[in-house]
Amino acid sequence: MRHAMEESAAKDEAVGYTTTGPHTDDVDLRLGGRSLRRYGSLGQQQLSAMFLKLAQAELVRTIVGAAPVLLVDEMFA
């Protein structure tokens, strides 16, 4: 990862944002073995995203020992 980010540093500076890194990866969530992106309803996709964020917050709480503040704007937009 470090090598890839170092390689893209000049391009990133030129375009004004980071083009390489974990934020560019897509997550393929599955329900019953089927891709939610492809077969899930909009509600299933939105709830899955919300549950991932809540799980992430719980992980942070466990590691840090304090609950993080979640700022949510247009959760289901």
SVG drawing of the C-alpha trace seen along z (x, -y; Angstrom):
<svg xmlns="http://www.w3.org/2000/svg" viewBox="-36 -20 43 38">
<polyline fill="none" stroke="black" stroke-width="0.4" points="0.0,0.0 2.8,-2.4 4.5,-1.8 1.3,-2.4 0.6,-5.6 4.2,-6.9 3.9,-6.1 0.7,-8.1 1.8,-11.1 2.6,-13.3 -0.7,-12.6 -2.6,-13.1 -1.0,-16.5 -1.9,-17.5 -5.6,-16.4 -6.0,-17.6 -7.1,-14.4 -5.8,-11.0 -6.4,-8.5 -4.8,-5.4 -5.7,-3.8 -8.3,-1.8 -11.0,-4.5 -11.0,-3.5 -11.9,0.1 -15.5,1.4 -17.0,3.6 -19.2,6.4 -21.9,7.1 -23.8,10.3 -27.1,11.5 -27.9,15.2 -24.9,15.4 -26.2,12.7 -24.6,9.3 -26.7,6.6 -25.5,4.0 -26.9,6.1 -29.9,7.9 -30.7,6.0 -33.4,3.4 -32.4,-0.2 -33.5,0.3 -31.4,3.4 -28.4,1.5 -29.0,-1.5 -29.4,0.5 -26.3,2.5 -24.3,-0.7 -25.8,-1.9 -25.0,1.3 -21.4,1.3 -21.0,-2.3 -22.5,-1.2 -20.2,1.8 -17.2,-0.4 -18.3,-2.8 -18.5,0.2 -15.0,1.3 -13.7,-2.2 -15.5,-2.2 -14.0,1.1 -10.5,0.1 -10.5,-3.5 -12.8,-2.9 -15.2,-5.7 -18.1,-5.9 -17.4,-8.0 -19.7,-10.8 -21.5,-9.8 -22.4,-12.7 -25.1,-11.6 -26.4,-13.7 -29.1,-12.4 -28.6,-8.8 -30.9,-7.4 -30.3,-9.8"/>
</svg>
